[in-house]
Amino acid sequence: MGKLHLTFLFLHTLFAINACLFPASQARHHRHTYKRHMHGHYISPPNSGISLPPSSQPDNPAADPPAYAPRGVFDVRTFGAIGDGVSDDTEAFKAAWDAACSSADNSESTALHAPSGHTFMIQSTIFSGPCQSDVIFQIDGSVVPPDGPEQWPKNTSKHQWLVFYKVGGMSLQGGGRIDGRGGKWWELPCKPHRGPNGTTLPGPCDSPIAIRFFESSNLTVKGLQIQNSPQFHFRFDVCHNVHIESIHITSPALSPNTDGIHIENTNNVQIYNSFISNGDDCVSIGSGCFDVDIRNITCGHGHGISIGSLGNHNSRACVHNVTVRDSLMRETSNGVRIKTWQGGSGAVSGVTFDNIRMDSVRNPIIIDQYYCSGKGCNNQTTAVLVTDIVYSSLKGTYDVRSPPMHFGCSDAVPCSNITLSDIELLPAVGEMVLDPFCWNAYGSLESLTIPPVFCLQEGIPPQPILESSIDHC
Protein backbone atom coordinates (compact mmCIF):
# COMPACT_ATOMS: atom_id res chain seq x y z
CA MET A 1 0.00 0.00 0.00
CA GLY A 2 2.84 2.40 0.72
CA LYS A 3 4.49 1.91 -2.66
CA LEU A 4 1.20 2.18 -4.51
CA HIS A 5 0.34 5.37 -2.66
CA LEU A 6 3.71 6.95 -3.48
CA THR A 7 3.40 5.96 -7.16
CA PHE A 8 -0.06 7.53 -7.34
CA LEU A 9 1.20 10.80 -5.83
CA PHE A 10 4.14 10.92 -8.30
CA LEU A 11 1.89 10.43 -11.35
CA HIS A 12 -0.62 12.98 -10.09
CA THR A 13 2.13 15.56 -9.61
CA LEU A 14 3.60 14.83 -13.09
CA PHE A 15 0.22 15.29 -14.82
CA ALA A 16 -0.38 18.55 -12.97
CA ILE A 17 2.99 19.96 -14.03
CA ASN A 18 2.45 18.86 -17.62
CA ALA A 19 -1.02 20.43 -17.72
CA CYS A 20 0.40 23.74 -16.58
CA LEU A 21 3.37 23.83 -18.93
CA PHE A 22 2.00 22.41 -22.19
CA PRO A 23 -0.59 25.09 -23.04
CA ALA A 24 1.81 27.90 -22.24
CA SER A 25 4.52 26.49 -24.46
CA GLN A 26 2.02 26.02 -27.28
CA ALA A 27 0.88 29.63 -26.96
CA ARG A 28 4.43 30.92 -27.20
CA HIS A 29 5.11 28.63 -30.14
CA HIS A 30 1.99 29.82 -32.02
CA ARG A 31 2.69 33.50 -31.58
CA HIS A 32 6.42 33.85 -32.05
CA THR A 33 8.02 30.86 -33.77
CA TYR A 34 8.34 30.70 -37.58
CA LYS A 35 9.36 27.32 -39.00
CA ARG A 36 10.75 26.70 -42.45
CA HIS A 37 8.72 23.54 -43.11
CA MET A 38 5.12 23.80 -44.28
CA HIS A 39 2.88 21.53 -46.29
CA GLY A 40 2.80 22.40 -50.00
CA HIS A 41 5.19 24.48 -52.06
CA TYR A 42 6.24 28.12 -51.88
CA ILE A 43 6.54 30.76 -54.56
CA SER A 44 10.03 32.19 -54.40
CA PRO A 45 10.49 35.79 -55.64
CA PRO A 46 13.53 36.11 -57.91
CA ASN A 47 16.81 36.67 -56.06
CA SER A 48 14.98 36.95 -52.76
CA GLY A 49 16.69 34.24 -50.79
CA ILE A 50 13.40 33.37 -49.05
CA SER A 51 10.16 31.55 -49.84
CA LEU A 52 6.63 32.83 -49.57
CA PRO A 53 3.45 30.84 -48.84
CA PRO A 54 1.45 29.78 -51.91
CA SER A 55 -1.47 31.97 -52.96
CA SER A 56 -4.85 30.77 -51.75
CA GLN A 57 -8.47 31.83 -51.93
CA PRO A 58 -10.00 31.24 -48.49
CA ASP A 59 -13.78 31.19 -48.21
CA ASN A 60 -13.68 33.47 -45.20
CA PRO A 61 -11.53 36.62 -45.64
CA ALA A 62 -11.27 36.98 -41.88
CA ALA A 63 -10.08 33.40 -41.34
CA ASP A 64 -7.31 32.85 -38.85
CA PRO A 65 -3.76 33.21 -40.23
CA PRO A 66 -1.63 30.09 -40.53
CA ALA A 67 0.06 29.02 -37.31
CA TYR A 68 3.44 28.81 -39.04
CA ALA A 69 5.16 30.89 -41.72
CA PRO A 70 8.55 30.64 -43.43
CA ARG A 71 11.30 32.39 -41.57
CA GLY A 72 11.69 35.97 -42.74
CA VAL A 73 8.09 36.23 -44.06
CA PHE A 74 5.73 38.46 -42.08
CA ASP A 75 2.10 37.79 -42.96
CA VAL A 76 0.08 40.91 -42.13
CA ARG A 77 -2.70 38.73 -40.69
CA THR A 78 -0.42 37.56 -37.90
CA PHE A 79 -0.18 41.22 -36.88
CA GLY A 80 -3.95 41.67 -36.75
CA ALA A 81 -4.97 42.50 -40.33
CA ILE A 82 -8.53 41.37 -41.10
CA GLY A 83 -8.63 41.81 -44.88
CA ASP A 84 -12.39 42.21 -45.25
CA GLY A 85 -12.14 45.54 -47.14
CA VAL A 86 -13.85 47.44 -44.30
CA SER A 87 -11.74 47.03 -41.17
CA ASP A 88 -8.78 49.37 -40.76
CA ASP A 89 -5.64 47.30 -41.33
CA THR A 90 -3.20 50.22 -41.16
CA GLU A 91 -1.58 49.36 -37.84
CA ALA A 92 -1.15 45.72 -38.82
CA PHE A 93 0.70 46.69 -41.99
CA LYS A 94 2.89 49.12 -40.07
CA ALA A 95 3.72 46.46 -37.48
CA ALA A 96 4.51 43.90 -40.18
CA TRP A 97 6.71 46.46 -41.96
CA ASP A 98 8.57 47.29 -38.75
CA ALA A 99 9.17 43.58 -38.14
CA ALA A 100 10.41 42.93 -41.68
CA CYS A 101 12.48 46.12 -41.79
CA SER A 102 14.20 45.45 -38.47
CA SER A 103 14.75 41.73 -39.09
CA ALA A 104 18.33 40.60 -39.52
CA ASP A 105 18.23 36.81 -39.77
CA ASN A 106 21.23 36.44 -42.10
CA SER A 107 19.00 35.94 -45.17
CA GLU A 108 19.23 38.16 -48.24
CA SER A 109 15.69 39.53 -47.84
CA THR A 110 12.69 39.66 -45.59
CA ALA A 111 9.11 40.00 -46.77
CA LEU A 112 5.87 41.62 -45.76
CA HIS A 113 3.09 39.49 -47.24
CA ALA A 114 -0.50 40.55 -48.01
CA PRO A 115 -2.03 37.24 -49.14
CA SER A 116 -4.60 36.67 -51.88
CA GLY A 117 -8.28 36.29 -51.15
CA HIS A 118 -8.30 39.41 -48.96
CA THR A 119 -8.92 43.13 -49.42
CA PHE A 120 -6.91 45.23 -46.99
CA MET A 121 -7.96 48.80 -46.23
CA ILE A 122 -5.03 51.06 -45.32
CA GLN A 123 -5.06 54.75 -44.45
CA SER A 124 -2.36 57.22 -45.50
CA THR A 125 0.87 55.68 -44.22
CA ILE A 126 4.65 56.17 -44.43
CA PHE A 127 6.83 53.06 -44.47
CA SER A 128 10.25 54.31 -43.41
CA GLY A 129 13.75 52.92 -43.71
CA PRO A 130 16.58 52.28 -43.73
CA CYS A 131 16.08 48.57 -43.07
CA GLN A 132 18.42 45.87 -41.79
CA SER A 133 18.06 43.91 -45.06
CA ASP A 134 16.30 44.17 -48.40
CA VAL A 135 12.52 44.06 -47.99
CA ILE A 136 9.99 42.48 -50.34
CA PHE A 137 6.55 44.10 -50.08
CA GLN A 138 4.51 41.23 -51.53
CA ILE A 139 0.91 42.06 -52.46
CA ASP A 140 -1.07 39.05 -53.65
CA GLY A 141 -4.44 40.28 -52.42
CA SER A 142 -6.02 43.72 -52.86
CA VAL A 143 -5.12 46.96 -51.09
CA VAL A 144 -7.47 49.97 -50.95
CA PRO A 145 -7.58 53.37 -49.17
CA PRO A 146 -10.60 54.98 -47.48
CA ASP A 147 -13.33 55.52 -50.05
CA GLY A 148 -13.12 59.18 -51.10
CA PRO A 149 -12.52 62.57 -49.44
CA GLU A 150 -15.37 62.23 -46.94
CA GLN A 151 -13.97 58.97 -45.56
CA TRP A 152 -10.39 60.27 -45.39
CA PRO A 153 -9.32 60.92 -41.78
CA LYS A 154 -9.54 64.65 -41.01
CA ASN A 155 -6.04 65.03 -39.59
CA THR A 156 -4.31 62.95 -42.26
CA SER A 157 -2.53 64.35 -45.32
CA LYS A 158 -4.57 64.27 -48.51
CA HIS A 159 -1.43 64.63 -50.65
CA GLN A 160 -0.34 60.98 -50.55
CA TRP A 161 -1.48 57.50 -49.64
CA LEU A 162 1.32 54.88 -49.51
CA VAL A 163 4.77 56.41 -49.06
CA PHE A 164 8.13 54.62 -48.91
CA TYR A 165 10.80 56.87 -47.42
CA LYS A 166 14.55 56.28 -47.31
CA VAL A 167 14.34 52.61 -48.23
CA GLY A 168 17.06 50.75 -50.12
CA GLY A 169 16.94 47.45 -51.94
CA MET A 170 13.16 47.17 -51.77
CA SER A 171 10.82 45.25 -54.10
CA LEU A 172 7.13 46.09 -54.41
CA GLN A 173 5.69 43.10 -56.23
CA GLY A 174 3.06 40.42 -56.46
CA GLY A 175 0.04 39.29 -58.42
CA GLY A 176 -2.41 41.46 -56.52
CA ARG A 177 -4.15 44.77 -57.09
CA ILE A 178 -3.76 48.27 -55.63
CA ASP A 179 -6.99 50.22 -56.13
CA GLY A 180 -6.86 53.94 -55.33
CA ARG A 181 -10.66 54.40 -55.37
CA GLY A 182 -10.25 57.67 -57.23
CA GLY A 183 -13.79 58.21 -58.51
CA LYS A 184 -14.98 60.54 -55.74
CA TRP A 185 -11.73 62.53 -55.84
CA TRP A 186 -12.06 63.14 -59.59
CA GLU A 187 -15.45 64.76 -59.00
CA LEU A 188 -14.16 67.48 -56.68
CA PRO A 189 -15.28 70.92 -57.99
CA CYS A 190 -11.67 72.01 -58.55
CA LYS A 191 -10.96 69.32 -61.15
CA PRO A 192 -10.46 70.58 -64.74
CA HIS A 193 -13.56 68.99 -66.27
CA ARG A 194 -16.01 70.13 -63.58
CA GLY A 195 -16.56 73.74 -64.63
CA PRO A 196 -17.99 75.05 -67.91
CA ASN A 197 -15.73 74.66 -70.95
CA GLY A 198 -13.05 72.81 -69.03
CA THR A 199 -12.67 75.41 -66.28
CA THR A 200 -12.51 74.68 -62.57
CA LEU A 201 -14.73 75.65 -59.68
CA PRO A 202 -13.74 76.83 -56.17
CA GLY A 203 -13.26 74.25 -53.46
CA PRO A 204 -10.71 71.90 -51.90
CA CYS A 205 -8.45 70.21 -54.41
CA ASP A 206 -5.89 68.07 -52.57
CA SER A 207 -5.89 64.51 -53.92
CA PRO A 208 -3.48 61.76 -52.85
CA ILE A 209 -0.76 60.21 -54.97
CA ALA A 210 -1.31 56.46 -54.71
CA ILE A 211 2.30 55.27 -54.29
CA ARG A 212 5.30 57.51 -53.68
CA PHE A 213 8.95 56.65 -53.21
CA PHE A 214 11.07 59.41 -51.70
CA GLU A 215 14.86 59.51 -51.21
CA SER A 216 15.15 55.78 -51.91
CA SER A 217 17.45 53.59 -54.01
CA ASN A 218 17.75 50.18 -55.66
CA LEU A 219 14.01 49.80 -56.09
CA THR A 220 12.01 47.20 -58.02
CA VAL A 221 8.31 47.40 -58.86
CA LYS A 222 7.04 44.31 -60.64
CA GLY A 223 3.91 42.40 -61.60
CA LEU A 224 1.22 44.48 -59.89
CA GLN A 225 -2.06 45.92 -61.12
CA ILE A 226 -2.62 49.53 -60.05
CA GLN A 227 -5.86 51.31 -60.86
CA ASN A 228 -7.97 54.40 -60.26
CA SER A 229 -5.53 56.56 -58.35
CA PRO A 230 -6.95 59.88 -57.11
CA GLN A 231 -3.87 61.58 -58.63
CA PHE A 232 -0.52 60.14 -59.88
CA HIS A 233 -0.39 56.35 -59.67
CA PHE A 234 3.38 56.29 -59.01
CA ARG A 235 5.78 59.10 -58.16
CA PHE A 236 9.52 58.77 -57.56
CA ASP A 237 11.30 61.75 -55.98
CA VAL A 238 15.06 61.89 -55.38
CA CYS A 239 15.53 58.20 -56.12
CA HIS A 240 18.37 56.22 -57.67
CA ASN A 241 18.34 52.86 -59.50
CA VAL A 242 14.66 52.23 -60.20
CA HIS A 243 13.49 49.16 -62.15
CA ILE A 244 9.81 48.91 -63.12
CA GLU A 245 8.62 45.90 -65.08
CA SER A 246 5.43 44.10 -66.06
CA ILE A 247 2.99 46.39 -64.31
CA HIS A 248 -0.56 47.22 -65.43
CA ILE A 249 -1.92 50.72 -64.70
CA THR A 250 -5.50 51.72 -65.59
CA SER A 251 -7.87 54.60 -64.94
CA PRO A 252 -10.59 56.24 -67.08
CA ALA A 253 -9.66 58.57 -69.93
CA LEU A 254 -11.22 61.58 -68.17
CA SER A 255 -9.66 60.98 -64.76
CA PRO A 256 -7.70 64.22 -64.13
CA ASN A 257 -3.98 64.31 -63.21
CA THR A 258 -3.69 60.53 -63.05
CA ASP A 259 -0.18 60.22 -64.50
CA GLY A 260 0.88 56.59 -64.65
CA ILE A 261 4.51 57.01 -63.57
CA HIS A 262 6.11 60.35 -62.70
CA ILE A 263 9.80 60.73 -61.90
CA GLU A 264 11.51 63.83 -60.49
CA ASN A 265 15.19 64.30 -59.56
CA THR A 266 15.61 60.59 -60.16
CA ASN A 267 18.24 58.77 -62.20
CA ASN A 268 19.10 55.36 -63.62
CA VAL A 269 15.46 54.44 -64.29
CA GLN A 270 14.26 51.44 -66.30
CA ILE A 271 10.58 51.08 -67.24
CA TYR A 272 9.95 47.89 -69.23
CA ASN A 273 7.17 45.68 -70.59
CA SER A 274 4.20 47.48 -69.06
CA PHE A 275 0.70 48.70 -69.96
CA ILE A 276 -0.53 52.14 -68.89
CA SER A 277 -3.95 53.54 -69.81
CA ASN A 278 -5.00 56.57 -67.82
CA GLY A 279 -6.23 60.17 -67.91
CA ASP A 280 -2.94 62.06 -68.08
CA ASP A 281 0.69 61.38 -69.01
CA CYS A 282 1.52 57.72 -69.45
CA VAL A 283 5.04 58.44 -68.18
CA SER A 284 6.13 61.95 -67.19
CA ILE A 285 9.75 62.92 -66.67
CA GLY A 286 10.40 65.97 -64.51
CA SER A 287 13.43 68.07 -63.75
CA GLY A 288 16.65 66.53 -62.48
CA CYS A 289 16.21 63.19 -64.26
CA PHE A 290 18.89 61.48 -66.31
CA ASP A 291 19.77 58.00 -67.58
CA VAL A 292 16.17 56.93 -68.21
CA ASP A 293 15.39 53.90 -70.40
CA ILE A 294 11.77 53.16 -71.37
CA ARG A 295 11.12 50.07 -73.48
CA ASN A 296 8.14 48.04 -74.68
CA ILE A 297 5.45 50.26 -73.15
CA THR A 298 1.85 50.44 -74.36
CA CYS A 299 0.14 53.76 -73.61
CA GLY A 300 -3.61 53.96 -74.07
CA HIS A 301 -5.98 57.00 -74.15
CA GLY A 302 -4.03 59.53 -72.00
CA HIS A 303 -1.43 62.09 -72.94
CA GLY A 304 1.41 59.83 -74.08
CA ILE A 305 5.02 60.03 -72.86
CA SER A 306 6.12 63.52 -71.77
CA ILE A 307 9.35 65.15 -70.76
CA GLY A 308 8.11 68.05 -68.68
CA SER A 309 6.57 70.29 -68.05
CA LEU A 310 9.83 72.07 -67.20
CA GLY A 311 10.82 75.59 -66.18
CA ASN A 312 7.60 76.64 -64.45
CA HIS A 313 7.83 79.82 -62.33
CA ASN A 314 11.17 80.71 -63.96
CA SER A 315 12.84 77.65 -62.51
CA ARG A 316 15.92 75.84 -63.76
CA ALA A 317 15.34 72.35 -65.18
CA CYS A 318 17.76 69.75 -66.54
CA VAL A 319 16.92 66.41 -68.18
CA HIS A 320 19.57 64.33 -69.96
CA ASN A 321 20.01 60.93 -71.61
CA VAL A 322 16.46 59.63 -72.06
CA THR A 323 15.55 56.79 -74.45
CA VAL A 324 12.04 55.63 -75.37
CA ARG A 325 11.91 52.67 -77.73
CA ASP A 326 9.89 49.69 -79.00
CA SER A 327 6.61 51.11 -77.71
CA LEU A 328 2.99 51.75 -78.78
CA MET A 329 0.87 54.90 -78.39
CA ARG A 330 -2.80 54.02 -78.91
CA GLU A 331 -5.43 56.78 -79.24
CA THR A 332 -3.46 59.14 -77.02
CA SER A 333 -3.62 62.94 -77.26
CA ASN A 334 0.18 63.05 -77.66
CA GLY A 335 2.74 60.50 -78.72
CA VAL A 336 6.16 61.67 -77.54
CA ARG A 337 6.23 65.20 -76.16
CA ILE A 338 8.71 67.69 -74.71
CA LYS A 339 7.00 70.62 -72.98
CA THR A 340 8.58 73.64 -71.29
CA TRP A 341 7.34 76.92 -69.89
CA GLN A 342 8.62 80.26 -71.04
CA GLY A 343 10.89 81.99 -68.56
CA GLY A 344 12.68 78.85 -67.41
CA SER A 345 16.32 77.91 -67.91
CA GLY A 346 18.45 74.79 -68.16
CA ALA A 347 18.33 72.13 -70.89
CA VAL A 348 16.74 68.96 -72.24
CA SER A 349 19.44 67.08 -74.16
CA GLY A 350 20.39 63.63 -75.40
CA VAL A 351 16.87 62.27 -75.99
CA THR A 352 16.08 59.41 -78.40
CA PHE A 353 12.64 58.21 -79.50
CA ASP A 354 13.09 55.00 -81.51
CA ASN A 355 10.78 52.39 -83.06
CA ILE A 356 7.48 53.75 -81.74
CA ARG A 357 4.12 52.89 -83.28
CA MET A 358 1.38 55.54 -83.34
CA ASP A 359 -2.25 54.43 -83.54
CA SER A 360 -4.69 57.36 -84.07
CA VAL A 361 -2.58 59.75 -82.02
CA ARG A 362 -3.53 63.44 -82.14
CA ASN A 363 0.02 64.86 -81.81
CA PRO A 364 2.51 62.06 -82.55
CA ILE A 365 5.65 64.27 -82.32
CA ILE A 366 5.59 67.52 -80.39
CA ILE A 367 8.03 69.98 -78.86
CA ASP A 368 6.24 72.85 -77.14
CA GLN A 369 8.36 75.56 -75.56
CA TYR A 370 5.26 77.70 -75.09
CA TYR A 371 3.48 75.32 -72.75
CA CYS A 372 0.84 77.00 -70.60
CA SER A 373 -1.79 75.13 -68.60
CA GLY A 374 -3.96 78.16 -67.88
CA LYS A 375 -4.59 81.72 -69.00
CA GLY A 376 -2.43 84.81 -68.82
CA CYS A 377 0.92 83.28 -69.78
CA ASN A 378 3.10 86.13 -71.03
CA ASN A 379 5.90 85.88 -73.57
CA GLN A 380 9.31 85.80 -71.87
CA THR A 381 12.84 86.03 -73.20
CA THR A 382 14.36 82.94 -71.56
CA ALA A 383 13.57 79.27 -72.01
CA VAL A 384 14.76 75.74 -71.26
CA LEU A 385 17.05 74.74 -74.12
CA VAL A 386 15.97 71.69 -76.17
CA THR A 387 18.83 70.10 -78.12
CA ASP A 388 20.17 66.76 -79.43
CA ILE A 389 16.77 65.11 -79.97
CA VAL A 390 16.52 62.05 -82.25
CA TYR A 391 13.28 60.70 -83.76
CA SER A 392 13.87 57.37 -85.53
CA SER A 393 11.38 54.88 -87.01
CA LEU A 394 8.18 56.49 -85.76
CA LYS A 395 5.30 55.15 -87.82
CA GLY A 396 1.53 54.93 -87.74
CA THR A 397 -1.55 57.12 -87.93
CA TYR A 398 -2.55 60.49 -86.54
CA ASP A 399 -5.73 62.43 -85.87
CA VAL A 400 -6.09 65.09 -88.59
CA ARG A 401 -7.18 67.76 -86.08
CA SER A 402 -3.49 68.54 -85.55
CA PRO A 403 -0.30 68.42 -87.62
CA PRO A 404 1.57 65.10 -87.25
CA MET A 405 4.75 66.94 -86.18
CA HIS A 406 4.90 70.14 -84.16
CA PHE A 407 8.15 71.90 -83.26
CA GLY A 408 7.19 75.12 -81.46
CA CYS A 409 10.49 76.51 -80.19
CA SER A 410 11.42 79.64 -78.28
CA ASP A 411 12.26 82.88 -80.09
CA ALA A 412 15.16 83.46 -77.71
CA VAL A 413 16.39 79.87 -77.27
CA PRO A 414 15.72 77.85 -80.45
CA CYS A 415 15.57 74.06 -80.59
CA SER A 416 18.77 72.64 -82.09
CA ASN A 417 20.15 69.41 -83.53
CA ILE A 418 16.79 67.72 -84.09
CA THR A 419 17.29 64.58 -86.20
CA LEU A 420 14.47 62.84 -88.11
CA SER A 421 14.92 59.39 -89.65
CA ASP A 422 12.41 56.89 -91.08
CA ILE A 423 9.26 58.82 -90.11
CA GLU A 424 5.97 57.66 -91.66
CA LEU A 425 2.80 59.22 -90.27
CA LEU A 426 -0.49 58.98 -92.18
CA PRO A 427 -3.98 60.27 -91.33
CA ALA A 428 -6.14 57.80 -89.43
CA VAL A 429 -9.19 58.88 -91.45
CA GLY A 430 -9.24 60.36 -94.96
CA GLU A 431 -6.42 61.14 -97.33
CA MET A 432 -5.36 64.64 -96.29
CA VAL A 433 -1.77 64.78 -95.09
CA LEU A 434 -1.10 67.89 -93.01
CA ASP A 435 2.21 69.70 -93.18
CA PRO A 436 4.43 69.59 -90.11
CA PHE A 437 4.71 72.80 -88.09
CA CYS A 438 8.08 74.33 -87.21
CA TRP A 439 8.98 77.55 -85.41
CA ASN A 440 12.62 78.39 -84.76
CA ALA A 441 13.62 74.70 -84.94
CA TYR A 442 17.00 73.58 -86.34
CA GLY A 443 17.98 70.10 -87.39
CA SER A 444 18.44 67.58 -90.19
CA LEU A 445 16.68 64.80 -92.10
CA GLU A 446 18.56 61.51 -92.42
CA SER A 447 15.93 60.02 -94.74
CA LEU A 448 12.74 61.02 -96.52
CA THR A 449 9.80 61.49 -94.19
CA ILE A 450 6.04 61.11 -94.63
CA PRO A 451 4.80 63.77 -94.61
CA PRO A 452 7.81 65.72 -95.92
CA VAL A 453 9.40 68.15 -93.48
CA PHE A 454 10.41 71.36 -95.24
CA CYS A 455 10.15 73.71 -92.28
CA LEU A 456 13.13 72.45 -90.25
CA GLN A 457 16.03 74.90 -90.54
CA GLU A 458 19.45 73.51 -91.39
CA GLY A 459 22.62 74.15 -89.45
CA ILE A 460 22.82 75.54 -85.95
CA PRO A 461 21.15 78.59 -84.42
CA PRO A 462 23.17 81.79 -84.44
CA GLN A 463 22.88 82.36 -80.70
CA PRO A 464 25.90 81.37 -78.54
CA ILE A 465 23.60 80.34 -75.68
CA LEU A 466 23.43 76.63 -76.50
CA GLU A 467 26.64 75.18 -75.08
CA SER A 468 26.55 77.33 -71.96
CA SER A 469 23.06 76.05 -71.09
CA ILE A 470 24.10 72.41 -71.36
CA ASP A 471 27.34 72.91 -69.46
CA HIS A 472 25.50 74.55 -66.60
CA CYS A 473 23.20 71.53 -66.27
Summary of the structure (lengths in Angstrom):
residues: 473
radius of gyration: 27.9
end to end distance: 100.2
largest distance: 119.8
contacts: 1670
relative contact order: 0.06
helix: 15%
strand: 42%
